[in-house]
Amino acid sequence: MRTVRAYGIHRTRHSLPDRIGRLLLTLCALAALFATATAPAEAATTGTAAQAAHLADRLRAHPVHITDQLPREVPQSTTPAFAEVAERTGVPTYVLVLPSQSAGDPGLLTAVHDRLGRDGLYVLLDESTVTDAQAFGVRAPADDALTVALYEVAYDAGPLRRFERFVEVIRQGDEKAAARAKAARGKYRDDEWEPEALYIGPTDRNDQSTLTGVLITGVPLLIVVLVPYVRRWWHRLPRAGGTTAPDLRKGVKGVKGAKSAKGAKSVKASRALRWSVAALAVASAVAVAVTASLVFDQTRSSWSPPPRAIDLNARLDRVAEGLAQDAVYQDPESPRVLDARRLDRLHDRIGQFARSEGGGPVFVSLVPQLTQDESEGDEEAFAAAVHDKLGEDGVYVVADPLNGSIDVFNHGLRLDSMALLLDLPESIAEGDDAADDHRLGERLDALMTVLDKAPRTDEPETSGDPYPVTDPVTEDDLPPLFGGDFGSGMFVGVLAAGLVFGLVAGVLGIVRRVLGGGRAQTAGKA
């Protein structure tokens, strides 16, 4: 480098290596600037931002979006019912129904609104209630409506009824909504009132069946045994002068024709009484059965309608279609846990395993496993169903982005299926609650190392058939009233009738003796 003085100005001339060095420094600076500028864009595709972007797209297609992950509780076929209620608000309303764990970010509705770019009332519900509501550019008492929907509606009413109450308060306006919310908070705080449950469970139905069985045998039996007994007891009561009804009848035996006339009349009266008692007993049994059927008329233990086949297959079809295009499927309705770097590395590891000796395809489903989903939260059942839908053998990995659990199932590769299923290290299988992403990226990478080192078998193996899950169509059906514990209730009714009869007979015997003793003393004094 040389310094040249010309016209009173210092100029510096650079050699070629210096110029190349300065050019490289400039390029590095531009690269750093570009990386900084694109970092927010990349971050926007992970975490809640990606979730919000997907949900905004769903609302752009339809103002009500119901997740396909809750078919046992809120099937997608209820969308028209939610949409009809949403139209009553009088303002543009956008409704999201998501699993409670998937919608834990308090800024989710704001993020969805920013992505959608439309003003209106945004409402978020989970499997049981309205969890959040915000008004953007419209006037609506969202907070007060939330309070009323929480406190005024029974806990088991379900999200649709709570949403109806929410909309009812929205329509009342600010002043009435505020007063109603204040009253609801006051009642709840003072523990003065709590809405009565709307549904009963199987245990309650068993209690109803038992009670019905007790009454349907106990009441007729008491009628059959008590009515004749009380009649005989009455006729044997001591009368005036110390005599009884049988004694009075004996007094007329000497009268000609009296015995035959009284006997015939007594036989007819006895027959009439027996038929009357039998008819009354039958009528009481019928009355108990009819009354119990009208009073205990519940048929289901939940508000949710039975899911349709399309509801139960929606998520499975979505995941299978995603895995057909990419070996790693991240649920778009949940916060994204794998960034681009982790995702690329996982794809590389999957490719290496597929090319290894005895290896094969690996399909990773980052999808929540919930008791309200089609598989009832059973990872093995979910993996088997996805395998059937996809129709391709391989290792199926189910990673829950909400709790961080990882489960591995082999379908058709030469791997020890039971070792993968039962001997997976706890550090891989269990989520790390200390991290928002449960360190799923690191743990999935460690899982691929386990697969690489897993011993190969001579023949392809499978994890086997999963345990059958509860039928989602009938799981909320209550047992029949005249079934279950109804039979045992009938037996208890017989015992109860005998016990009551014994108590009544004892009391009546005591009364007869007391009356007999008192009248005998009166007669002696006379």
C-alpha positions in Angstrom: 0.0 0.0 0.0 1.3 3.5 -1.0 0.3 7.0 0.1 0.4 9.6 -2.8 0.2 13.3 -2.2 -1.5 15.2 -5.1 -3.0 18.6 -5.1 -2.8 18.8 -1.3 -4.9 15.6 -0.9 -3.7 12.4 0.6 -4.8 9.3 -1.4 -4.2 5.7 -0.5 -3.7 3.1 -3.1 -4.5 -0.5 -2.1 -2.8 -3.5 -3.5 -4.9 -6.4 -5.0 -4.8 -8.6 -1.9 -6.0 -5.7 0.3 -8.9 -5.1 -2.1 -9.9 -8.8 -2.0 -9.8 -8.8 1.8 -12.0 -5.7 2.0 -14.4 -7.3 -0.5 -14.6 -10.4 1.6 -15.3 -8.4 4.8 -18.1 -6.5 3.0 -19.6 -9.8 1.8 -19.5 -11.2 5.3 -21.2 -8.1 6.7 -23.9 -8.3 4.1 -24.4 -12.0 4.9 -24.7 -11.2 8.6 -27.2 -8.4 7.9 -29.3 -10.8 5.7 -29.3 -13.4 8.4 -30.4 -10.9 10.9 -33.2 -9.7 8.7 -34.4 -13.2 7.9 -34.2 -14.5 11.5 -37.6 -13.1 12.5 -39.1 -14.6 9.4 -37.7 -18.0 10.2 -38.8 -17.6 13.8 -42.3 -16.7 12.6 -42.6 -20.2 11.1 -42.0 -21.8 14.5 -43.8 -21.7 17.8 -47.1 -20.0 18.2 -46.6 -17.8 15.1 -46.9 -20.8 12.8 -49.9 -22.0 14.7 -51.6 -18.6 14.4 -50.8 -18.5 10.7 -52.5 -21.9 10.1 -55.5 -21.0 12.2 -55.9 -17.6 10.4 -56.0 -19.6 7.1 -58.7 -21.8 8.5 -60.8 -18.8 9.6 -60.3 -17.2 6.2 -62.0 -20.2 4.7 -64.8 -20.3 7.3 -65.4 -18.2 10.4 -65.8 -21.2 12.6 -62.9 -23.7 12.8 -63.3 -26.8 15.0 -60.3 -29.0 15.4 -60.3 -32.5 14.2 -58.5 -33.6 17.4 -61.6 -33.8 19.6 -64.1 -36.0 17.8 -65.2 -37.7 21.0 -66.1 -34.4 22.6 -66.6 -31.7 19.9 -66.9 -33.4 16.5 -66.4 -31.3 13.5 -69.9 -32.1 12.4 -71.1 -29.6 15.1 -69.6 -26.7 13.0 -73.1 -25.6 11.7 -74.4 -25.4 15.2 -71.6 -23.2 16.4 -71.8 -21.0 13.3 -75.6 -20.5 13.8 -74.9 -19.3 17.4 -72.0 -17.0 16.2 -74.3 -15.2 13.8 -76.5 -14.0 16.7 -73.8 -11.7 18.0 -74.5 -8.9 15.5 -70.8 -8.4 14.8 -68.3 -10.4 12.7 -67.4 -13.3 14.9 -64.6 -15.8 14.4 -64.7 -19.0 16.5 -61.8 -21.4 17.2 -62.4 -24.7 19.1 -59.0 -26.2 20.0 -57.7 -28.7 22.6 -57.0 -26.8 25.9 -53.3 -27.6 25.9 -52.9 -26.4 22.3 -54.3 -23.0 23.1 -52.3 -22.2 26.2 -50.7 -19.0 24.7 -52.6 -16.0 26.0 -51.6 -14.1 22.9 -53.0 -16.6 20.4 -56.2 -14.7 19.5 -54.2 -11.5 18.9 -51.7 -13.3 16.7 -54.6 -14.9 14.7 -56.2 -11.5 14.3 -53.0 -9.9 13.1 -52.5 -12.7 10.6 -56.1 -12.7 9.4 -56.3 -8.9 9.3 -60.1 -8.7 9.9 -61.8 -6.9 12.7 -64.5 -8.7 14.8 -65.1 -10.7 17.9 -62.6 -13.6 18.2 -63.7 -16.4 20.5 -61.6 -19.4 21.7 -63.1 -22.5 23.1 -61.7 -25.8 24.3 -63.4 -29.2 24.9 -65.5 -27.8 27.7 -65.9 -24.0 27.9 -65.1 -20.6 26.4 -61.5 -19.9 27.4 -60.8 -16.5 25.8 -62.5 -13.8 23.8 -61.3 -10.5 22.4 -63.0 -7.7 20.3 -60.9 -6.0 17.6 -62.5 -3.0 16.0 -66.0 -3.8 17.3 -67.9 -3.1 20.5 -68.7 -6.2 22.5 -68.5 -6.9 26.3 -66.3 -10.0 25.8 -64.9 -10.1 29.3 -68.3 -9.9 31.0 -69.7 -12.5 28.7 -66.8 -14.8 29.6 -67.5 -14.4 33.3 -71.2 -15.2 32.9 -70.6 -18.2 30.7 -68.1 -19.5 33.3 -70.3 -19.1 36.4 -73.9 -19.4 35.2 -73.7 -22.7 33.2 -73.3 -26.2 34.7 -69.8 -27.6 34.5 -70.9 -30.5 32.3 -73.0 -28.4 29.9 -70.4 -28.5 27.1 -68.8 -25.8 25.0 -71.8 -25.2 22.7 -74.2 -24.4 25.6 -71.5 -22.1 27.2 -71.0 -20.4 23.8 -74.8 -19.9 23.6 -74.8 -18.2 27.0 -71.7 -16.1 26.0 -73.5 -14.9 22.9 -76.7 -14.2 24.9 -74.7 -11.8 27.1 -72.9 -10.2 24.2 -76.4 -9.2 22.7 -77.4 -7.5 26.0 -74.8 -4.7 25.6 -72.2 -3.3 27.9 -74.4 -2.1 30.9 -76.5 -5.2 31.3 -73.6 -7.5 30.7 -71.5 -5.8 33.4 -74.4 -6.1 35.9 -75.0 -9.7 35.1 -71.3 -10.6 35.4 -71.1 -8.8 38.7 -74.0 -10.8 40.0 -72.5 -14.1 38.8 -69.2 -13.4 40.5 -71.0 -12.5 43.7 -73.0 -15.7 43.8 -69.9 -17.8 43.1 -67.8 -15.9 45.7 -70.4 -16.3 48.4 -71.0 -19.9 47.5 -74.7 -19.3 47.4 -75.5 -21.0 44.2 -74.0 -23.5 41.8 -75.7 -24.7 38.6 -77.0 -28.3 38.9 -75.2 -30.9 36.7 -77.1 -31.7 33.5 -75.9 -35.2 33.0 -75.4 -38.3 35.1 -72.7 -41.0 34.9 -72.8 -44.8 34.7 -72.6 -45.0 38.6 -75.7 -42.8 38.9 -77.6 -45.0 36.4 -76.6 -48.1 38.4 -78.1 -46.4 41.5 -81.3 -45.6 39.6 -81.5 -49.2 38.4 -81.0 -50.6 41.9 -83.7 -48.3 43.3 -86.1 -49.3 40.6 -85.5 -52.9 41.2 -86.1 -52.5 44.9 -89.4 -50.7 44.4 -90.7 -53.0 41.6 -90.5 -56.1 43.9 -90.7 -54.5 47.3 -93.9 -52.5 46.9 -96.0 -55.4 45.3 -94.8 -57.9 47.9 -95.7 -55.6 50.8 -99.1 -55.2 49.3 -99.6 -58.9 49.0 -98.5 -59.8 52.5 -99.5 -56.7 54.5 -103.1 -56.2 53.3 -104.4 -59.7 54.4 -102.3 -59.5 57.5 -103.7 -56.2 58.6 -107.2 -57.4 57.8 -106.8 -60.4 60.1 -105.2 -58.2 62.7 -108.1 -55.8 62.6 -110.7 -58.6 63.0 -108.8 -60.1 65.9 -108.7 -56.8 67.9 -110.5 -57.1 71.2 -114.0 -55.5 71.0 -116.1 -54.0 73.8 -116.7 -56.5 76.6 -113.4 -58.3 75.9 -114.6 -60.2 72.9 -113.1 -60.4 69.4 -114.6 -60.7 66.0 -114.1 -64.5 65.9 -115.8 -64.8 69.3 -118.8 -62.8 68.0 -119.0 -65.2 65.0 -118.9 -68.2 67.3 -121.8 -66.8 69.2 -124.1 -67.1 66.3 -123.2 -70.7 65.4 -126.2 -72.0 67.4 -128.6 -70.0 65.3 -130.2 -72.2 62.6 -128.7 -71.4 59.1 -126.3 -68.7 60.4 -123.2 -70.8 60.0 -123.9 -71.7 56.3 -124.9 -68.1 55.4 -121.9 -66.6 57.1 -119.5 -69.2 55.6 -120.7 -68.5 52.0 -120.4 -64.8 52.5 -116.9 -65.1 54.0 -115.7 -67.2 51.1 -116.9 -64.7 48.6 -115.3 -61.8 50.5 -112.0 -63.7 50.8 -111.9 -64.4 47.0 -112.7 -60.7 46.2 -110.0 -59.6 48.6 -107.4 -61.9 47.1 -108.2 -60.7 43.5 -108.2 -57.1 44.7 -104.8 -57.5 46.4 -103.3 -59.2 43.4 -104.6 -56.5 41.0 -103.3 -53.8 43.3 -99.9 -55.5 43.5 -99.6 -55.8 39.7 -100.8 -52.2 39.3 -98.1 -51.0 41.7 -95.4 -52.8 39.8 -96.5 -51.3 36.5 -96.8 -47.8 38.1 -93.2 -48.1 39.5 -91.9 -49.2 36.1 -93.7 -46.4 34.2 -92.7 -43.7 36.8 -89.1 -44.8 36.9 -88.9 -44.6 33.1 -90.3 -41.1 33.1 -88.2 -39.8 36.0 -84.9 -41.5 35.1 -85.2 -40.7 31.4 -81.5 -39.8 30.8 -79.9 -41.7 27.9 -76.4 -40.1 27.6 -73.7 -39.0 30.0 -72.4 -36.1 27.9 -73.7 -33.3 25.8 -71.6 -34.3 22.8 -73.3 -36.0 19.9 -72.0 -39.3 18.6 -69.2 -38.6 16.1 -69.6 -39.6 12.5 -67.1 -41.7 10.5 -65.8 -38.6 8.8 -65.1 -37.0 12.2 -63.2 -40.0 13.4 -61.1 -40.2 10.2 -60.4 -36.5 9.6 -57.2 -36.3 11.7 -55.9 -39.7 10.6 -56.4 -38.8 6.9 -54.6 -35.4 7.5 -51.6 -37.0 9.1 -51.3 -39.8 6.6 -51.5 -37.3 3.7 -48.8 -35.2 5.4 -46.5 -38.2 5.9 -46.9 -39.3 2.3 -45.3 -36.0 1.3 -42.8 -35.6 4.2 -41.4 -38.1 6.7 -41.8 -35.6 9.5 -45.3 -34.2 10.1 -45.7 -31.3 12.5 -49.3 -30.7 13.6 -50.2 -27.2 12.4 -52.8 -26.6 15.1 -50.1 -27.0 17.9 -47.1 -24.8 18.7 -44.3 -25.9 16.4 -41.4 -27.5 18.3 -38.8 -28.2 15.6 -37.0 -25.2 13.9 -35.5 -25.4 10.4 -32.1 -26.6 11.7 -33.5 -29.4 13.8 -35.9 -30.4 11.1 -33.1 -30.6 8.4 -31.0 -32.7 10.7 -33.8 -35.1 11.5 -34.5 -35.5 7.8 -30.8 -36.3 7.3 -30.8 -38.9 10.0 -33.9 -40.5 8.6 -32.4 -40.7 5.2 -29.2 -42.3 6.6 -31.3 -44.9 8.5 -33.3 -45.7 5.4 -30.1 -46.4 3.5 -28.5 -48.5 6.2 -28.4 -52.2 6.4 -31.7 -53.5 7.6 -33.1 -50.0 7.9 -36.1 -48.5 6.2 -38.5 -45.6 6.3 -39.1 -43.6 9.5 -42.3 -41.6 9.9 -42.4 -39.0 12.6 -45.8 -37.6 13.7 -45.6 -34.6 16.0 -49.3 -34.7 17.0 -51.0 -34.4 20.4 -52.4 -37.5 21.9 -55.6 -36.7 23.8 -58.3 -38.8 25.5 -60.9 -37.0 23.3 -59.3 -38.0 20.0 -60.2 -40.9 17.8 -57.6 -43.1 19.3 -58.5 -42.2 22.9 -55.0 -40.9 23.5 -53.5 -44.4 22.8 -50.3 -43.8 20.8 -50.1 -47.4 19.7 -53.6 -47.3 18.3 -52.8 -44.0 16.6 -49.7 -45.3 15.0 -51.4 -48.5 13.8 -54.2 -46.4 12.2 -51.8 -44.1 10.5 -49.9 -47.1 9.2 -53.1 -48.6 7.8 -54.0 -45.3 6.1 -50.5 -44.7 4.7 -50.0 -48.3 3.7 -46.2 -48.4 4.0 -44.1 -50.3 6.4 -41.5 -48.6 8.5 -40.8 -47.2 12.0 -43.7 -45.0 13.2 -42.7 -42.4 15.8 -45.4 -40.6 17.8 -44.1 -37.5 19.5 -46.5 -35.4 21.4 -45.6 -31.7 21.1 -47.8 -30.8 24.2 -46.3 -33.2 26.8 -43.1 -34.2 25.0 -43.6 -38.0 25.1 -42.1 -40.1 22.4 -43.3 -43.6 21.5 -41.8 -45.9 18.8 -43.6 -48.7 16.9 -42.1 -51.0 14.3 -44.4 -52.0 11.4 -42.6 -54.4 9.0 -38.9 -53.7 9.4 -36.2 -56.2 10.6 -36.0 -54.6 14.0 -36.7 -56.0 17.5 -40.2 -54.4 18.0 -40.5 -55.2 21.6 -37.1 -53.8 22.5 -38.1 -50.5 20.8 -41.4 -50.5 22.5 -40.4 -51.4 26.0 -36.7 -50.6 26.3 -36.6 -47.1 25.0 -34.4 -44.9 27.4 -36.4 -42.7 29.7 -34.4 -39.7 28.6 -35.8 -40.2 25.1 -39.3 -41.4 25.9 -40.2 -38.8 28.6 -40.6 -35.1 27.9 -38.5 -32.4 29.6 -41.0 -30.0 31.2 -38.2 -27.5 31.9 -38.2 -26.5 28.2 -41.1 -25.2 26.2 -40.3 -27.6 23.3 -39.5 -30.5 25.7 -36.1 -30.7 23.9 -37.9 -32.8 21.3 -35.4 -32.0 18.6 -32.5 -33.3 20.7 -34.4 -36.3 21.8 -35.5 -37.3 18.3 -31.9 -37.0 17.2 -31.0 -39.4 20.1 -33.8 -41.7 19.0 -32.3 -42.0 15.5 -29.0 -43.0 17.1 -30.9 -45.8 19.0 -32.4 -46.9 15.7 -29.1 -46.9 14.0 -27.6 -49.2 16.7 -30.7 -51.4 17.1 -30.0 -55.1 16.3 -31.5 -56.4 13.1 -33.7 -59.5 13.0 -33.8 -62.2 10.3 -37.5 -61.5 9.5 -39.6 -58.3 9.5 -41.4 -57.8 12.8 -44.3 -55.7 14.0 -45.4 -54.2 17.3 -48.6 -56.3 17.1 -52.2 -55.2 17.3 -53.0 -52.5 19.8 -55.6 -52.9 22.5 -59.0 -51.9 21.2 -60.2 -48.4 22.3 -63.6 -47.5 23.6 -66.2 -47.2 20.9 -66.5 -43.4 20.4 -70.1 -43.7 19.1 -71.5 -45.5 22.2 -69.1 -44.5 24.9 -71.4 -41.8 26.3 -74.5 -44.0 26.2 -75.9 -44.8 29.6 -76.7 -48.4 30.5 -80.4 -49.3 30.3 -82.5 -48.6 33.3 -83.8 -52.1 33.5 -80.4 -53.7 33.2 -77.1 -53.7 35.1 -77.9 -53.5 38.8 -81.7 -53.8 38.3 -81.6 -57.6 39.0 -79.7 -57.2 42.2 -82.1 -54.4 43.2 -85.1 -56.8 42.8 -83.4 -59.3 45.2 -82.8 -56.5 47.7 -86.5 -55.5 47.2 -87.6 -59.0 48.4 -85.4 -58.8 51.4 -86.5 -55.2 52.2 -90.2 -56.3 51.9 -89.6 -59.1 54.4 -87.9 -56.7 56.8 -90.6 -54.1 56.6 -93.3 -56.8 57.0 -91.5 -58.1 60.1 -91.3 -54.6 61.6 -95.0 -53.9 60.9 -96.1 -57.2 62.3 -94.1 -56.6 65.5 -95.6 -53.1 65.9 -99.2 -54.3 65.3 -98.6 -57.2 67.7 -97.6 -54.8 70.4 -100.6 -52.6 69.7 -103.0 -55.6 69.9 -101.6 -56.6 73.3 -101.7 -53.1 74.7 -105.3 -52.7 73.5 -106.3 -56.1 74.8 -104.7 -55.5 78.2 -106.4 -52.1 78.6 -109.9 -53.4 77.8 -109.5 -56.4 80.1 -108.7 -54.1 83.0 -111.7 -52.0 82.2 -114.0 -55.0 82.1 -112.6 -56.3 85.4 -113.4 -53.0 87.1 -116.9 -53.1 85.7 
